[in-house]
Amino acid sequence: MGRGREPLVTCDACGRTIPRDKAVEYSKGIVFDVDQKDIVLDLTRKKVYYCISCAKHRKIFEKKKKRLRKRYD
């Protein structure tokens, strides 16, 4: 049985719309200083969705075979 219709998300690199379960989710951490004198840095996280082809191109997502080879070496 399938899961039904998944909500669509857009790829941040190419703008392609893909189902959320097929997309590669990447969490970016952005650190910026609110004031130059202040030592405390503000950390915000942003969820970014990539399609499989863009994630492979940016080397975020790699093939399972390569991952298995690295594990056994």
Order of alpha helices (4+ residues) and beta strands (2+ residues): beta-beta-beta-beta-alpha-alpha
